[in-house]
């Protein structure tokens, strides 16, 4: 089967497919944030260092960022349902092993396995949803519901995690995935139709290796810089590897017919801005989650459940604002939601600079409301901006790269914020809140960056670049169609024999 479902699925079955796909995105994205609230307990039980805690989060998001595009193209080639089921099984096995980990090293390895399964779920689930709903308006609503699950899962992770850590222990935050995954595997076999792309993108092993080297080297250098020093040979060597690999991507990828990193997309200013905004947005939110859960538990002495419940305003605002932002983007474009999101993140970072160990809890929760406004309004316009003006053939690649940008941002947010607060974890109190100031200045700056990029990417000149990029891809698609079509099906030309 190609990009269309076998016959016309009943409405009930289409909704079941949507529920199954939403369940997959919830468990994968929630595992980015659910672990944050368990970090103090993990540090105590497994005697982990600060860099160990950073890798517990970043090993997961780094693998997601590195392999999202590969997983999507593989599913297009061998079958989306098949890859989706494999991803569920690998994710479930990784979750089980996380809960059994006897040391921080084994936990990090299990997180890598868990993330390897996660890469086969989100982009593939999005493609399944898109092909299950053939009607454009119905498809738009389904994708809107699917997209809103990411923000909701990211914010609700600490709440569920807090309840599980206090009630059962930190290992329960991983084991809770196992029954969900088993149910999803069974339901996928029963209800999800198989589908493939009419023309799958070819595997790009060199591009994949270069992307892993870029992301891995940068993140490793940031995390380990606190202990080794920025001028140490190891850190300088890692940064050199990152630079050389990035230059290799720029030189190699344009030569491939189906590159892993489609550099021509970046000729569109809205697309380029969307990738940067995705990185900025999730870098800010990743840093917020990483330091906030430590602040609430280690500095204010809250239980894991109380810390999770303190983030309830964030989740509530996402539930309310994400659908409204989506409708506003559809009616008036992405500029206003991006302005609101950027301003809220900048204000949230600025206000959080004043947080101290004895700051009244209502004031703390009021600051967190700004982060809820930010995350509730930022995702719909970023996705819209990424695919703005793109032909349908490139929409999947564009959204996959935007998702990779989000995971890269989360990875960098945890790496940078953990490096900034560093040894203050052990000191606690005012030492930690003083060290946090650097994190909040970073977050405020990222908010300003989203404001600027939101203005630049939604102007008439920027939209013109998107139109020219789309025309380029449409011409490439027409050329590919002419080369692969049978001789009798070749499009007619108006050039006569005499003119030739």
C-alpha positions in Angstrom: 0.0 0.0 0.0 1.2 3.5 -0.8 0.4 6.8 0.9 -3.3 5.9 0.9 -5.0 3.6 3.2 -6.6 0.3 1.9 -10.0 1.4 0.9 -11.9 3.8 3.2 -11.5 3.1 6.9 -14.5 3.6 9.1 -14.5 6.7 11.3 -14.3 4.6 14.4 -11.2 2.8 13.1 -9.5 6.0 12.1 -10.1 7.4 15.6 -8.6 4.2 17.1 -5.5 4.6 14.9 -5.2 8.2 16.2 -5.5 7.1 19.8 -2.8 4.5 19.3 -0.5 7.0 17.7 -1.2 9.6 20.4 -0.4 7.0 23.1 3.0 6.4 21.5 3.9 10.0 21.4 2.8 10.5 25.0 5.1 7.8 26.4 8.1 8.8 24.2 7.9 12.6 24.9 6.9 12.1 28.6 10.1 10.2 29.1 12.0 13.3 28.3 10.5 15.2 31.2 9.3 12.5 33.6 12.9 11.6 34.5 13.7 15.1 35.7 11.6 14.8 38.9 13.3 11.5 39.8 16.9 12.9 39.4 17.5 13.7 43.1 16.4 10.2 44.1 18.4 8.6 41.3 21.5 10.6 42.4 21.1 9.4 45.9 20.3 5.7 45.1 22.9 5.2 42.4 25.5 7.7 43.7 25.5 9.6 40.5 27.5 12.7 39.6 26.0 15.8 38.0 27.3 14.8 34.6 25.7 11.3 35.2 22.4 13.0 35.8 22.8 15.1 32.6 23.6 12.0 30.6 20.5 10.3 32.0 18.4 12.9 30.3 20.7 13.7 27.3 21.5 10.2 26.2 17.8 9.8 25.5 17.2 13.1 23.7 20.5 12.9 21.8 19.6 9.6 20.2 16.1 11.0 19.4 17.6 14.0 17.7 20.2 11.9 15.7 17.9 9.2 14.3 14.4 10.8 13.8 14.9 11.5 10.1 16.5 8.0 9.4 13.6 6.3 11.2 11.0 8.1 9.1 12.6 7.3 5.8 13.1 3.6 6.8 9.5 3.3 7.7 8.5 4.8 4.3 10.6 2.1 2.6 9.8 -1.1 4.6 6.4 -0.3 6.0 5.2 2.2 8.7 3.2 -0.3 10.8 6.1 -2.8 10.9 8.7 -0.1 12.0 6.1 1.3 14.5 5.7 -2.2 16.1 9.5 -2.7 16.2 9.9 0.7 17.8 7.3 -0.1 20.5 9.0 -3.4 21.3 12.5 -1.8 21.6 11.1 1.1 23.6 9.4 -1.3 26.0 12.5 -3.4 26.5 14.6 -0.3 27.1 12.0 0.9 29.7 12.1 -2.4 31.5 15.9 -2.4 31.6 16.0 1.2 32.9 14.0 0.1 35.9 16.4 -2.7 36.6 19.6 -0.6 36.2 22.1 -1.2 39.1 24.2 1.8 38.4 24.1 5.1 36.6 26.2 3.7 33.7 23.7 0.9 33.1 20.8 3.4 33.3 22.4 5.6 30.6 22.9 2.5 28.4 19.3 1.5 28.9 18.1 5.0 28.1 20.0 4.8 24.8 18.1 1.6 23.9 14.8 3.2 25.0 15.4 6.2 22.8 16.4 3.9 19.8 12.8 2.6 20.0 11.4 6.1 20.5 12.9 7.3 17.2 10.8 4.7 15.4 7.6 6.0 17.0 7.0 9.7 16.7 7.8 10.5 13.0 6.3 7.2 12.0 3.2 7.8 14.0 2.8 11.2 12.3 3.0 9.6 8.9 0.4 6.9 9.9 -2.0 9.6 11.1 -1.5 11.6 7.9 -2.3 8.6 5.7 -5.2 7.3 7.8 -7.1 10.6 7.4 -7.4 11.3 3.6 -9.8 14.2 4.0 -7.7 17.4 4.3 -9.8 19.1 7.0 -10.1 15.9 9.0 -6.4 15.3 8.6 -5.6 18.8 9.8 -7.7 18.2 13.0 -6.1 14.8 13.6 -2.6 16.2 13.2 -3.5 19.1 15.5 -4.6 16.6 18.2 -1.5 14.5 17.6 0.8 17.5 17.8 -0.8 18.8 21.0 0.1 15.6 22.8 3.8 16.4 22.7 3.5 19.6 24.7 1.0 18.0 27.1 3.2 15.0 27.7 6.3 17.2 28.2 4.6 19.2 30.9 2.7 16.4 32.7 5.7 14.1 32.9 7.0 15.7 36.2 3.5 15.4 37.8 3.1 11.7 37.0 6.8 11.1 37.8 6.5 12.7 41.2 3.5 10.5 42.1 5.4 7.3 41.0 8.7 8.2 42.7 7.0 8.9 46.0 4.6 6.0 45.8 6.8 3.2 44.3 10.3 4.4 43.6 12.2 6.0 40.7 12.2 2.7 38.7 8.4 2.9 38.4 8.7 5.9 36.0 10.2 3.5 33.5 8.1 0.4 34.2 4.8 2.3 33.7 5.6 2.3 30.0 5.7 -1.5 29.7 1.9 -2.3 29.9 1.1 0.7 27.7 3.6 -0.5 25.1 2.2 -4.1 25.1 -1.3 -2.8 24.6 -0.2 -0.5 21.8 1.6 -3.4 20.0 -1.6 -5.5 20.1 -3.8 -2.7 19.0 -1.4 -1.7 16.2 -1.6 -5.3 14.8 -5.4 -5.2 15.0 -6.3 -1.7 13.8 -3.4 0.1 12.1 -3.2 -0.5 8.3 0.2 -0.9 6.7 1.4 1.9 4.4 4.5 2.9 2.5 5.6 6.0 0.6 5.3 5.9 -3.2 9.0 6.7 -3.4 11.0 6.2 -0.2 14.1 8.3 0.4 17.3 6.3 0.2 19.5 5.6 3.2 22.4 8.1 3.7 24.9 6.3 6.0 27.7 9.0 5.7 25.2 11.8 6.4 23.9 9.9 9.4 27.4 9.3 10.9 28.3 13.0 10.4 25.1 14.2 12.1 25.8 11.9 15.1 29.4 13.2 15.3 28.2 16.8 15.3 25.5 16.5 17.9 27.4 14.0 20.1 30.7 15.9 20.1 29.0 19.2 21.0 26.9 17.8 23.8 29.8 15.7 25.3 32.1 18.7 25.2 29.5 20.9 27.1 28.7 18.3 29.7 32.3 17.3 30.4 33.7 20.9 30.2 33.0 21.6 33.9 35.3 18.8 35.0 38.0 18.8 32.2 38.0 22.5 31.3 37.3 24.2 28.0 41.0 24.3 27.1 41.7 20.6 27.8 42.9 18.5 24.8 39.8 16.3 25.0 37.3 19.2 24.9 39.2 20.9 22.1 39.4 17.7 20.2 35.6 17.1 20.5 34.9 20.6 19.3 37.3 20.1 16.3 35.4 16.9 15.5 32.1 18.8 15.6 33.4 21.5 13.3 34.9 19.1 10.8 31.8 17.0 10.7 29.6 20.0 10.2 31.7 21.1 7.3 31.5 17.5 5.9 27.7 17.7 6.0 27.7 21.0 4.1 30.1 19.5 1.5 28.6 16.1 1.1 24.8 16.4 1.5 24.2 18.6 -1.5 25.7 15.9 -3.8 23.1 13.3 -2.8 19.8 12.8 -4.5 18.2 11.9 -1.2 20.3 13.5 1.6 19.6 12.9 5.2 19.9 16.7 5.8 18.0 18.4 3.0 20.1 21.6 2.9 17.9 23.2 0.1 15.1 23.5 2.7 17.2 26.1 4.4 16.8 28.4 1.4 13.4 29.1 2.9 13.8 31.8 5.7 10.6 30.6 7.5 12.0 27.0 7.6 15.4 28.1 8.8 13.9 30.3 11.4 11.5 27.4 12.5 14.5 25.1 13.1 16.3 27.8 15.2 13.1 28.6 17.1 12.6 24.9 17.8 16.1 24.6 19.2 15.7 27.9 21.2 12.3 26.9 22.6 13.2 23.4 23.8 16.6 24.5 25.0 14.8 27.0 27.3 12.2 24.5 28.5 14.8 21.7 28.9 16.9 24.0 31.1 13.8 25.1 33.0 12.8 21.5 33.8 16.3 20.4 34.7 17.0 23.1 37.3 13.5 23.6 38.6 13.0 20.0 39.7 16.3 20.3 41.6 15.3 23.7 43.1 12.0 22.4 44.3 13.4 19.2 45.9 16.9 20.0 47.0 16.6 23.7 47.9 12.9 23.9 49.1 12.8 20.4 50.5 9.7 19.3 48.6 8.8 15.6 47.9 8.9 14.4 44.4 5.1 14.5 44.2 4.9 18.0 45.6 7.5 19.1 43.1 5.5 17.5 40.2 2.3 19.1 41.4 4.0 22.5 41.5 4.4 22.1 37.7 0.7 21.5 37.3 0.0 25.1 36.2 2.4 24.5 33.3 0.5 21.4 32.1 -2.9 23.1 32.6 -2.0 26.1 30.5 -0.7 23.8 27.7 -4.0 22.0 27.7 -5.9 25.2 27.4 -3.6 27.3 25.1 -2.3 24.7 22.6 -5.6 24.2 20.8 -6.3 28.0 20.8 -2.8 28.7 19.4 -3.4 26.1 16.7 -6.7 27.8 15.7 -5.1 31.2 15.8 -2.3 30.1 13.5 -4.9 28.8 11.0 -6.9 32.0 11.1 -4.2 34.7 11.4 -0.8 33.1 10.8 2.0 32.2 13.2 3.3 35.7 14.1 1.1 36.5 17.1 1.5 33.1 18.9 5.3 33.4 18.3 5.4 36.8 19.8 3.4 35.6 22.9 5.6 32.6 23.3 8.9 34.5 23.0 7.7 37.2 25.4 6.5 34.7 27.9 9.9 32.8 27.8 11.9 36.0 28.2 9.7 37.2 31.1 9.8 33.7 32.7 13.6 33.7 32.6 13.8 37.3 33.9 11.4 36.7 36.8 13.1 33.5 37.8 16.3 35.3 38.4 14.7 36.6 41.6 13.8 33.2 43.0 15.5 32.4 46.3 15.2 29.5 48.8 12.6 31.4 50.8 10.6 32.9 48.0 6.9 32.4 48.8 5.5 29.4 46.9 2.7 31.5 45.2 5.3 33.7 43.7 7.2 30.7 42.4 4.1 29.2 40.8 3.3 32.6 39.2 6.7 32.5 37.5 6.0 29.0 36.3 2.7 30.2 34.7 4.8 32.1 32.2 6.6 28.9 31.1 3.1 27.3 30.6 2.0 30.2 28.4 5.3 29.8 26.5 5.0 26.1 25.8 1.3 26.3 25.1 1.8 28.8 22.3 5.1 27.9 20.8 4.7 24.5 19.1 1.8 25.1 16.6 3.4 28.1 15.0 6.8 26.5 14.7 5.4 23.5 12.9 3.3 25.7 10.7 6.4 27.9 9.9 8.5 24.9 9.1 6.1 23.6 6.4 5.0 27.1 5.2 4.8 27.0 1.4 6.5 23.6 1.2 5.2 21.1 -1.4 3.6 18.0 0.1 6.5 15.8 -0.9 8.8 17.7 1.5 6.4 18.3 4.3 7.4 15.0 6.1 11.1 15.9 5.9 10.5 19.4 7.1 8.5 18.3 10.1 11.0 15.6 10.9 13.8 18.2 10.9 11.7 20.5 13.1 11.2 17.6 15.6 15.0 16.9 15.5 15.5 20.6 16.3 13.3 20.2 19.3 15.2 17.2 20.6 18.5 19.0 20.0 17.3 22.0 21.9 16.2 19.8 24.9 19.6 18.1 24.8 21.5 21.4 24.8 19.3 22.9 27.5 20.1 20.1 29.9 23.8 20.0 29.0 24.2 23.8 29.3 22.1 24.3 32.5 23.8 21.3 34.3 27.2 22.8 33.4 26.2 26.2 34.7 24.9 25.1 38.1 27.7 22.4 38.3 29.0 21.8 41.8 26.2 23.9 43.5 24.1 20.7 43.4 26.0 19.5 46.5 25.9 22.9 48.3 22.2 23.6 47.8 20.5 26.7 49.3 21.6 30.1 48.1 24.6 28.6 46.3 22.3 26.8 44.0 19.9 29.7 43.4 22.9 32.0 42.8 24.3 29.6 40.2 20.8 29.4 38.6 21.1 33.1 37.6 23.2 32.1 34.6 20.5 29.6 33.5 17.7 32.2 33.7 19.7 34.8 31.8 20.2 32.2 29.1 16.5 31.4 29.1 15.6 35.1 28.8 17.9 35.5 25.9 16.4 32.5 24.1 13.0 34.1 24.5 14.2 37.3 22.9 15.7 35.2 20.1 12.3 33.6 19.4 10.7 37.1 19.3 13.2 38.3 16.7 13.0 35.2 14.6 9.2 35.2 14.8 9.1 38.7 13.4 11.7 38.0 10.7 10.2 34.7 9.5 6.7 35.9 9.1 7.4 39.0 6.9 6.6 39.2 3.2 10.3 38.8 2.1 10.7 35.7 4.2 7.5 34.2 2.8 8.9 34.9 -0.7 11.9 32.8 0.0 9.6 29.9 1.1 7.8 30.2 -2.2 11.0 30.0 -4.2 12.2 27.0 -2.2 8.9 25.2 -2.8 9.1 26.0 -6.6 12.6 24.4 -6.6 11.4 21.2 -5.0 8.3 21.0 -7.3 10.6 21.3 -10.3 12.8 18.5 -8.9 9.7 16.3 -8.3 8.5 16.9 -11.9 11.9 16.0 -13.2 11.9 12.8 -11.2 8.4 11.9 -12.4 9.5 12.4 -16.0 12.6 10.2 -15.5 10.6 7.3 -13.8 7.4 7.4 -15.9 6.9 5.0 -18.8 7.6 6.4 -22.2 3.9 6.6 -23.2 3.1 8.5 -19.9 5.7 11.2 -20.4 4.2 14.7 -20.3 3.6 16.4 -23.6 5.8 19.3 -24.6 4.9 22.1 -26.9 8.2 21.9 -28.8 7.6 20.7 -32.4 10.0 18.7 -34.4 10.8 21.7 -36.5 11.5 23.8 -33.5 13.7 21.1 -32.1 
